């Protein structure tokens, strides 16, 4: 694994999974592909109309 991946995994564990307000149950049914599609859709909705018209 490269150093960047190691740093990202460390950040995920220490800053998210071990956070006091994180609930493991929030990950039940998680699907990365679905989550990425939702993020893409959300980002597209936030994009200026001139940029989305060109896409």
CHARMM internal coordinates of N, CA and C (Angstrom, degrees):
IC EDIT
DIST 1 N 1 CA 1.4583
DIST 1 CA 1 C 1.5204
ANGL 1 N 1 CA 1 C 109.18
DIST 1 C 2 N 1.3050
ANGL 1 CA 1 C 2 N 116.02
DIHE 1 N 1 CA 1 C 2 N 141.43
DIST 2 N 2 CA 1.4513
ANGL 1 C 2 N 2 CA 116.30
DIHE 1 CA 1 C 2 N 2 CA 179.26
DIST 2 CA 2 C 1.5296
ANGL 2 N 2 CA 2 C 111.13
DIHE 1 C 2 N 2 CA 2 C -82.89
DIST 2 C 3 N 1.3198
ANGL 2 CA 2 C 3 N 116.04
DIHE 2 N 2 CA 2 C 3 N 167.16
DIST 3 N 3 CA 1.4698
ANGL 2 C 3 N 3 CA 121.56
DIHE 2 CA 2 C 3 N 3 CA -175.14
DIST 3 CA 3 C 1.5240
ANGL 3 N 3 CA 3 C 111.95
DIHE 2 C 3 N 3 CA 3 C -60.87
DIST 3 C 4 N 1.3376
ANGL 3 CA 3 C 4 N 117.57
DIHE 3 N 3 CA 3 C 4 N -37.01
DIST 4 N 4 CA 1.4564
ANGL 3 C 4 N 4 CA 120.60
DIHE 3 CA 3 C 4 N 4 CA -179.38
DIST 4 CA 4 C 1.5287
ANGL 4 N 4 CA 4 C 110.77
DIHE 3 C 4 N 4 CA 4 C -62.10
DIST 4 C 5 N 1.3134
ANGL 4 CA 4 C 5 N 116.68
DIHE 4 N 4 CA 4 C 5 N -44.72
DIST 5 N 5 CA 1.4663
ANGL 4 C 5 N 5 CA 120.90
DIHE 4 CA 4 C 5 N 5 CA 179.64
DIST 5 CA 5 C 1.5201
ANGL 5 N 5 CA 5 C 109.51
DIHE 4 C 5 N 5 CA 5 C -63.23
DIST 5 C 6 N 1.3098
ANGL 5 CA 5 C 6 N 117.51
DIHE 5 N 5 CA 5 C 6 N -43.29
DIST 6 N 6 CA 1.4652
ANGL 5 C 6 N 6 CA 120.80
DIHE 5 CA 5 C 6 N 6 CA 178.39
DIST 6 CA 6 C 1.5213
ANGL 6 N 6 CA 6 C 111.29
DIHE 5 C 6 N 6 CA 6 C -59.52
DIST 6 C 7 N 1.3286
ANGL 6 CA 6 C 7 N 116.65
DIHE 6 N 6 CA 6 C 7 N -42.87
DIST 7 N 7 CA 1.4690
ANGL 6 C 7 N 7 CA 120.69
DIHE 6 CA 6 C 7 N 7 CA 179.24
DIST 7 CA 7 C 1.5255
ANGL 7 N 7 CA 7 C 110.40
DIHE 6 C 7 N 7 CA 7 C -64.15
DIST 7 C 8 N 1.3195
ANGL 7 CA 7 C 8 N 117.08
DIHE 7 N 7 CA 7 C 8 N -40.90
DIST 8 N 8 CA 1.4587
ANGL 7 C 8 N 8 CA 121.02
DIHE 7 CA 7 C 8 N 8 CA -179.67
DIST 8 CA 8 C 1.5281
ANGL 8 N 8 CA 8 C 111.05
DIHE 7 C 8 N 8 CA 8 C -65.48
DIST 8 C 9 N 1.3180
ANGL 8 CA 8 C 9 N 117.28
DIHE 8 N 8 CA 8 C 9 N -40.63
DIST 9 N 9 CA 1.4668
ANGL 8 C 9 N 9 CA 120.70
DIHE 8 CA 8 C 9 N 9 CA 178.21
DIST 9 CA 9 C 1.5222
ANGL 9 N 9 CA 9 C 109.86
DIHE 8 C 9 N 9 CA 9 C -66.56
DIST 9 C 10 N 1.3196
ANGL 9 CA 9 C 10 N 117.78
DIHE 9 N 9 CA 9 C 10 N -42.94
DIST 10 N 10 CA 1.4716
ANGL 9 C 10 N 10 CA 121.16
DIHE 9 CA 9 C 10 N 10 CA 176.74
DIST 10 CA 10 C 1.5276
ANGL 10 N 10 CA 10 C 110.36
DIHE 9 C 10 N 10 CA 10 C -58.20
DIST 10 C 11 N 1.3308
ANGL 10 CA 10 C 11 N 116.48
DIHE 10 N 10 CA 10 C 11 N -44.73
DIST 11 N 11 CA 1.4639
ANGL 10 C 11 N 11 CA 120.50
DIHE 10 CA 10 C 11 N 11 CA -179.99
DIST 11 CA 11 C 1.5226
ANGL 11 N 11 CA 11 C 110.90
DIHE 10 C 11 N 11 CA 11 C -63.02
DIST 11 C 12 N 1.3157
ANGL 11 CA 11 C 12 N 116.93
DIHE 11 N 11 CA 11 C 12 N -44.07
DIST 12 N 12 CA 1.4628
ANGL 11 C 12 N 12 CA 121.01
DIHE 11 CA 11 C 12 N 12 CA 178.45
DIST 12 CA 12 C 1.5220
ANGL 12 N 12 CA 12 C 111.26
DIHE 11 C 12 N 12 CA 12 C -57.71
DIST 12 C 13 N 1.3144
ANGL 12 CA 12 C 13 N 116.44
DIHE 12 N 12 CA 12 C 13 N -48.83
DIST 13 N 13 CA 1.4677
ANGL 12 C 13 N 13 CA 120.28
DIHE 12 CA 12 C 13 N 13 CA -177.84
DIST 13 CA 13 C 1.5195
ANGL 13 N 13 CA 13 C 111.50
DIHE 12 C 13 N 13 CA 13 C -66.20
DIST 13 C 14 N 1.3279
ANGL 13 CA 13 C 14 N 116.90
DIHE 13 N 13 CA 13 C 14 N -51.83
DIST 14 N 14 CA 1.4685
ANGL 13 C 14 N 14 CA 120.10
DIHE 13 CA 13 C 14 N 14 CA -172.15
DIST 14 CA 14 C 1.5251
ANGL 14 N 14 CA 14 C 113.80
DIHE 13 C 14 N 14 CA 14 C -76.08
DIST 14 C 15 N 1.3251
ANGL 14 CA 14 C 15 N 117.56
DIHE 14 N 14 CA 14 C 15 N -37.56
DIST 15 N 15 CA 1.4606
ANGL 14 C 15 N 15 CA 120.11
DIHE 14 CA 14 C 15 N 15 CA -174.24
DIST 15 CA 15 C 1.5235
ANGL 15 N 15 CA 15 C 114.11
DIHE 14 C 15 N 15 CA 15 C -95.02
DIST 15 C 16 N 1.3290
ANGL 15 CA 15 C 16 N 117.08
DIHE 15 N 15 CA 15 C 16 N -16.18
DIST 16 N 16 CA 1.4625
ANGL 15 C 16 N 16 CA 119.10
DIHE 15 CA 15 C 16 N 16 CA -177.88
DIST 16 CA 16 C 1.5196
ANGL 16 N 16 CA 16 C 111.48
DIHE 15 C 16 N 16 CA 16 C -120.89
DIST 16 C 17 N 1.3154
ANGL 16 CA 16 C 17 N 117.05
DIHE 16 N 16 CA 16 C 17 N -62.86
DIST 17 N 17 CA 1.4655
ANGL 16 C 17 N 17 CA 119.77
DIHE 16 CA 16 C 17 N 17 CA -174.58
DIST 17 CA 17 C 1.5250
ANGL 17 N 17 CA 17 C 113.26
DIHE 16 C 17 N 17 CA 17 C -63.43
DIST 17 C 18 N 1.3253
ANGL 17 CA 17 C 18 N 117.65
DIHE 17 N 17 CA 17 C 18 N -32.23
DIST 18 N 18 CA 1.4649
ANGL 17 C 18 N 18 CA 120.74
DIHE 17 CA 17 C 18 N 18 CA 179.98
DIST 18 CA 18 C 1.5299
ANGL 18 N 18 CA 18 C 112.92
DIHE 17 C 18 N 18 CA 18 C -95.36
DIST 18 C 19 N 1.3255
ANGL 18 CA 18 C 19 N 118.02
DIHE 18 N 18 CA 18 C 19 N 3.26
DIST 19 N 19 CA 1.4632
ANGL 18 C 19 N 19 CA 121.19
DIHE 18 CA 18 C 19 N 19 CA 178.98
DIST 19 CA 19 C 1.5239
ANGL 19 N 19 CA 19 C 109.91
DIHE 18 C 19 N 19 CA 19 C -66.61
DIST 19 C 20 N 1.3227
ANGL 19 CA 19 C 20 N 116.07
DIHE 19 N 19 CA 19 C 20 N 144.72
DIST 20 N 20 CA 1.4643
ANGL 19 C 20 N 20 CA 121.34
DIHE 19 CA 19 C 20 N 20 CA -178.30
DIST 20 CA 20 C 1.5232
ANGL 20 N 20 CA 20 C 113.04
DIHE 19 C 20 N 20 CA 20 C -59.45
DIST 20 C 21 N 1.3222
ANGL 20 CA 20 C 21 N 117.48
DIHE 20 N 20 CA 20 C 21 N -32.29
DIST 21 N 21 CA 1.4604
ANGL 20 C 21 N 21 CA 120.23
DIHE 20 CA 20 C 21 N 21 CA -176.22
DIST 21 CA 21 C 1.5282
ANGL 21 N 21 CA 21 C 113.66
DIHE 20 C 21 N 21 CA 21 C -95.11
DIST 21 C 22 N 1.3158
ANGL 21 CA 21 C 22 N 117.92
DIHE 21 N 21 CA 21 C 22 N 7.95
DIST 22 N 22 CA 1.4605
ANGL 21 C 22 N 22 CA 120.85
DIHE 21 CA 21 C 22 N 22 CA 179.01
DIST 22 CA 22 C 1.5213
ANGL 22 N 22 CA 22 C 109.95
DIHE 21 C 22 N 22 CA 22 C -86.27
DIST 22 C 23 N 1.3206
ANGL 22 CA 22 C 23 N 115.97
DIHE 22 N 22 CA 22 C 23 N 131.98
DIST 23 N 23 CA 1.4564
ANGL 22 C 23 N 23 CA 121.87
DIHE 22 CA 22 C 23 N 23 CA 177.70
DIST 23 CA 23 C 1.5262
ANGL 23 N 23 CA 23 C 108.50
DIHE 22 C 23 N 23 CA 23 C -112.81
DIST 23 C 24 N 1.3194
ANGL 23 CA 23 C 24 N 117.17
DIHE 23 N 23 CA 23 C 24 N 118.57
DIST 24 N 24 CA 1.4561
ANGL 23 C 24 N 24 CA 121.76
DIHE 23 CA 23 C 24 N 24 CA -178.95
DIST 24 CA 24 C 1.5314
ANGL 24 N 24 CA 24 C 111.19
DIHE 23 C 24 N 24 CA 24 C -56.33
DIST 24 C 25 N 1.3167
ANGL 24 CA 24 C 25 N 117.12
DIHE 24 N 24 CA 24 C 25 N -31.89
DIST 25 N 25 CA 1.4612
ANGL 24 C 25 N 25 CA 121.54
DIHE 24 CA 24 C 25 N 25 CA 179.78
DIST 25 CA 25 C 1.5237
ANGL 25 N 25 CA 25 C 112.21
DIHE 24 C 25 N 25 CA 25 C -60.99
DIST 25 C 26 N 1.3297
ANGL 25 CA 25 C 26 N 117.22
DIHE 25 N 25 CA 25 C 26 N -22.75
DIST 26 N 26 CA 1.4608
ANGL 25 C 26 N 26 CA 121.12
DIHE 25 CA 25 C 26 N 26 CA 178.55
DIST 26 CA 26 C 1.5234
ANGL 26 N 26 CA 26 C 111.90
DIHE 25 C 26 N 26 CA 26 C -62.59
DIST 26 C 27 N 1.3216
ANGL 26 CA 26 C 27 N 117.00
DIHE 26 N 26 CA 26 C 27 N -19.27
DIST 27 N 27 CA 1.4642
ANGL 26 C 27 N 27 CA 121.00
DIHE 26 CA 26 C 27 N 27 CA -179.30
DIST 27 CA 27 C 1.5279
ANGL 27 N 27 CA 27 C 113.28
DIHE 26 C 27 N 27 CA 27 C -92.14
DIST 27 C 28 N 1.3207
ANGL 27 CA 27 C 28 N 117.76
DIHE 27 N 27 CA 27 C 28 N -6.40
DIST 28 N 28 CA 1.4626
ANGL 27 C 28 N 28 CA 120.00
DIHE 27 CA 27 C 28 N 28 CA 178.93
DIST 28 CA 28 C 1.5237
ANGL 28 N 28 CA 28 C 109.17
DIHE 27 C 28 N 28 CA 28 C -60.22
DIST 28 C 29 N 1.3142
ANGL 28 CA 28 C 29 N 116.18
DIHE 28 N 28 CA 28 C 29 N 128.61
DIST 29 N 29 CA 1.4532
ANGL 28 C 29 N 29 CA 121.55
DIHE 28 CA 28 C 29 N 29 CA -179.49
DIST 29 CA 29 C 1.5206
ANGL 29 N 29 CA 29 C 114.03
DIHE 28 C 29 N 29 CA 29 C 78.51
DIST 29 C 30 N 1.3340
ANGL 29 CA 29 C 30 N 117.57
DIHE 29 N 29 CA 29 C 30 N 7.77
DIST 30 N 30 CA 1.4658
ANGL 29 C 30 N 30 CA 120.94
DIHE 29 CA 29 C 30 N 30 CA -178.85
DIST 30 CA 30 C 1.5161
ANGL 30 N 30 CA 30 C 110.84
DIHE 29 C 30 N 30 CA 30 C -62.30
DIST 30 C 31 N 1.3219
ANGL 30 CA 30 C 31 N 115.95
DIHE 30 N 30 CA 30 C 31 N 137.92
DIST 31 N 31 CA 1.4525
ANGL 30 C 31 N 31 CA 122.82
DIHE 30 CA 30 C 31 N 31 CA 175.63
DIST 31 CA 31 C 1.5248
ANGL 31 N 31 CA 31 C 106.94
DIHE 30 C 31 N 31 CA 31 C -136.69
DIST 31 C 32 N 1.3199
ANGL 31 CA 31 C 32 N 116.88
DIHE 31 N 31 CA 31 C 32 N 117.64
DIST 32 N 32 CA 1.4639
ANGL 31 C 32 N 32 CA 121.45
DIHE 31 CA 31 C 32 N 32 CA -175.46
DIST 32 CA 32 C 1.5253
ANGL 32 N 32 CA 32 C 111.84
DIHE 31 C 32 N 32 CA 32 C -60.17
DIST 32 C 33 N 1.3236
ANGL 32 CA 32 C 33 N 117.52
DIHE 32 N 32 CA 32 C 33 N -41.89
DIST 33 N 33 CA 1.4644
ANGL 32 C 33 N 33 CA 120.47
DIHE 32 CA 32 C 33 N 33 CA -178.28
DIST 33 CA 33 C 1.5300
ANGL 33 N 33 CA 33 C 110.71
DIHE 32 C 33 N 33 CA 33 C -62.29
DIST 33 C 34 N 1.3221
ANGL 33 CA 33 C 34 N 116.88
DIHE 33 N 33 CA 33 C 34 N -43.62
DIST 34 N 34 CA 1.4627
ANGL 33 C 34 N 34 CA 121.23
DIHE 33 CA 33 C 34 N 34 CA 178.54
DIST 34 CA 34 C 1.5231
ANGL 34 N 34 CA 34 C 110.55
DIHE 33 C 34 N 34 CA 34 C -64.51
DIST 34 C 35 N 1.3297
ANGL 34 CA 34 C 35 N 117.43
DIHE 34 N 34 CA 34 C 35 N -42.56
DIST 35 N 35 CA 1.4661
ANGL 34 C 35 N 35 CA 121.49
DIHE 34 CA 34 C 35 N 35 CA -179.88
DIST 35 CA 35 C 1.5232
ANGL 35 N 35 CA 35 C 111.04
DIHE 34 C 35 N 35 CA 35 C -63.36
DIST 35 C 36 N 1.3149
ANGL 35 CA 35 C 36 N 117.46
DIHE 35 N 35 CA 35 C 36 N -40.63
DIST 36 N 36 CA 1.4668
ANGL 35 C 36 N 36 CA 121.31
DIHE 35 CA 35 C 36 N 36 CA 179.81
DIST 36 CA 36 C 1.5244
ANGL 36 N 36 CA 36 C 110.47
DIHE 35 C 36 N 36 CA 36 C -66.71
DIST 36 C 37 N 1.3294
ANGL 36 CA 36 C 37 N 116.80
DIHE 36 N 36 CA 36 C 37 N -40.43
DIST 37 N 37 CA 1.4636
ANGL 36 C 37 N 37 CA 120.03
DIHE 36 CA 36 C 37 N 37 CA 177.63
DIST 37 CA 37 C 1.5295
ANGL 37 N 37 CA 37 C 110.40
DIHE 36 C 37 N 37 CA 37 C -62.12
DIST 37 C 38 N 1.3280
ANGL 37 CA 37 C 38 N 117.49
DIHE 37 N 37 CA 37 C 38 N -41.68
DIST 38 N 38 CA 1.4641
ANGL 37 C 38 N 38 CA 121.14
DIHE 37 CA 37 C 38 N 38 CA 178.26
DIST 38 CA 38 C 1.5238
ANGL 38 N 38 CA 38 C 110.86
DIHE 37 C 38 N 38 CA 38 C -63.19
DIST 38 C 39 N 1.3386
ANGL 38 CA 38 C 39 N 116.87
DIHE 38 N 38 CA 38 C 39 N -42.54
DIST 39 N 39 CA 1.4696
ANGL 38 C 39 N 39 CA 120.11
DIHE 38 CA 38 C 39 N 39 CA 178.67
DIST 39 CA 39 C 1.5244
ANGL 39 N 39 CA 39 C 110.62
DIHE 38 C 39 N 39 CA 39 C -63.85
DIST 39 C 40 N 1.3354
ANGL 39 CA 39 C 40 N 116.59
DIHE 39 N 39 CA 39 C 40 N -43.28
DIST 40 N 40 CA 1.4680
ANGL 39 C 40 N 40 CA 120.22
DIHE 39 CA 39 C 40 N 40 CA 179.04
DIST 40 CA 40 C 1.5257
ANGL 40 N 40 CA 40 C 111.06
DIHE 39 C 40 N 40 CA 40 C -60.82
DIST 40 C 41 N 1.3261
ANGL 40 CA 40 C 41 N 116.44
DIHE 40 N 40 CA 40 C 41 N -43.13
DIST 41 N 41 CA 1.4654
ANGL 40 C 41 N 41 CA 120.98
DIHE 40 CA 40 C 41 N 41 CA 179.78
DIST 41 CA 41 C 1.5281
ANGL 41 N 41 CA 41 C 110.11
DIHE 40 C 41 N 41 CA 41 C -64.12
DIST 41 C 42 N 1.3259
ANGL 41 CA 41 C 42 N 116.40
DIHE 41 N 41 CA 41 C 42 N -41.76
DIST 42 N 42 CA 1.4598
ANGL 41 C 42 N 42 CA 121.21
DIHE 41 CA 41 C 42 N 42 CA 179.69
DIST 42 CA 42 C 1.5279
ANGL 42 N 42 CA 42 C 110.97
DIHE 41 C 42 N 42 CA 42 C -65.02
DIST 42 C 43 N 1.3212
ANGL 42 CA 42 C 43 N 116.86
DIHE 42 N 42 CA 42 C 43 N -43.57
DIST 43 N 43 CA 1.4657
ANGL 42 C 43 N 43 CA 120.83
DIHE 42 CA 42 C 43 N 43 CA 178.63
DIST 43 CA 43 C 1.5229
ANGL 43 N 43 CA 43 C 110.89
DIHE 42 C 43 N 43 CA 43 C -64.19
DIST 43 C 44 N 1.3295
ANGL 43 CA 43 C 44 N 117.14
DIHE 43 N 43 CA 43 C 44 N -38.36
DIST 44 N 44 CA 1.4634
ANGL 43 C 44 N 44 CA 120.62
DIHE 43 CA 43 C 44 N 44 CA 179.55
DIST 44 CA 44 C 1.5259
ANGL 44 N 44 CA 44 C 110.28
DIHE 43 C 44 N 44 CA 44 C -64.63
DIST 44 C 45 N 1.3187
ANGL 44 CA 44 C 45 N 116.49
DIHE 44 N 44 CA 44 C 45 N -36.55
DIST 45 N 45 CA 1.4652
ANGL 44 C 45 N 45 CA 120.66
DIHE 44 CA 44 C 45 N 45 CA 179.72
DIST 45 CA 45 C 1.5257
ANGL 45 N 45 CA 45 C 111.01
DIHE 44 C 45 N 45 CA 45 C -68.22
DIST 45 C 46 N 1.3265
ANGL 45 CA 45 C 46 N 117.10
DIHE 45 N 45 CA 45 C 46 N -28.02
DIST 46 N 46 CA 1.4558
ANGL 45 C 46 N 46 CA 121.23
DIHE 45 CA 45 C 46 N 46 CA -179.69
DIST 46 CA 46 C 1.5263
ANGL 46 N 46 CA 46 C 113.38
DIHE 45 C 46 N 46 CA 46 C -86.16
DIST 46 C 47 N 1.3233
ANGL 46 CA 46 C 47 N 116.25
DIHE 46 N 46 CA 46 C 47 N -15.21
DIST 47 N 47 CA 1.4675
ANGL 46 C 47 N 47 CA 120.89
DIHE 46 CA 46 C 47 N 47 CA -176.97
DIST 47 CA 47 C 1.5299
ANGL 47 N 47 CA 47 C 110.17
DIHE 46 C 47 N 47 CA 47 C -67.69
DIST 47 C 48 N 1.3236
ANGL 47 CA 47 C 48 N 116.88
DIHE 47 N 47 CA 47 C 48 N 145.17
DIST 48 N 48 CA 1.4681
ANGL 47 C 48 N 48 CA 120.02
DIHE 47 CA 47 C 48 N 48 CA 175.56
DIST 48 CA 48 C 1.5377
ANGL 48 N 48 CA 48 C 109.36
DIHE 47 C 48 N 48 CA 48 C -57.56
DIST 48 C 49 N 1.3138
ANGL 48 CA 48 C 49 N 116.59
DIHE 48 N 48 CA 48 C 49 N 144.53
DIST 49 N 49 CA 1.4666
ANGL 48 C 49 N 49 CA 121.01
DIHE 48 CA 48 C 49 N 49 CA -175.66
DIST 49 CA 49 C 1.5308
ANGL 49 N 49 CA 49 C 112.21
DIHE 48 C 49 N 49 CA 49 C -60.02
DIST 49 C 50 N 1.3133
ANGL 49 CA 49 C 50 N 118.00
DIHE 49 N 49 CA 49 C 50 N -29.89
DIST 50 N 50 CA 1.4583
ANGL 49 C 50 N 50 CA 120.33
DIHE 49 CA 49 C 50 N 50 CA 179.77
DIST 50 CA 50 C 1.5243
ANGL 50 N 50 CA 50 C 111.09
DIHE 49 C 50 N 50 CA 50 C -66.36
DIST 50 C 51 N 1.3247
ANGL 50 CA 50 C 51 N 117.11
DIHE 50 N 50 CA 50 C 51 N -35.15
DIST 51 N 51 CA 1.4683
ANGL 50 C 51 N 51 CA 119.79
DIHE 50 CA 50 C 51 N 51 CA 178.46
DIST 51 CA 51 C 1.5173
ANGL 51 N 51 CA 51 C 110.75
DIHE 50 C 51 N 51 CA 51 C -74.28
DIST 51 C 52 N 1.3260
ANGL 51 CA 51 C 52 N 118.18
DIHE 51 N 51 CA 51 C 52 N -42.13
DIST 52 N 52 CA 1.4562
ANGL 51 C 52 N 52 CA 120.08
DIHE 51 CA 51 C 52 N 52 CA -177.44
DIST 52 CA 52 C 1.5265
ANGL 52 N 52 CA 52 C 110.93
DIHE 51 C 52 N 52 CA 52 C -70.38
DIST 52 C 53 N 1.3174
ANGL 52 CA 52 C 53 N 118.86
DIHE 52 N 52 CA 52 C 53 N -25.89
DIST 53 N 53 CA 1.4594
ANGL 52 C 53 N 53 CA 121.61
DIHE 52 CA 52 C 53 N 53 CA 178.37
DIST 53 CA 53 C 1.5134
ANGL 53 N 53 CA 53 C 111.10
DIHE 52 C 53 N 53 CA 53 C -70.14
DIST 53 C 54 N 1.3471
ANGL 53 CA 53 C 54 N 117.15
DIHE 53 N 53 CA 53 C 54 N -28.02
DIST 54 N 54 CA 1.4598
ANGL 53 C 54 N 54 CA 121.53
DIHE 53 CA 53 C 54 N 54 CA 179.91
DIST 54 CA 54 C 1.5055
ANGL 54 N 54 CA 54 C 112.58
DIHE 53 C 54 N 54 CA 54 C -79.48
DIST 54 C 55 N 1.3338
ANGL 54 CA 54 C 55 N 117.69
DIHE 54 N 54 CA 54 C 55 N -21.29
DIST 55 N 55 CA 1.4636
ANGL 54 C 55 N 55 CA 121.75
DIHE 54 CA 54 C 55 N 55 CA -174.88
DIST 55 CA 55 C 1.5020
ANGL 55 N 55 CA 55 C 112.36
DIHE 54 C 55 N 55 CA 55 C -70.91
END
COOR INIT
IC SEED 1 N 1 CA 1 C
IC BUILD
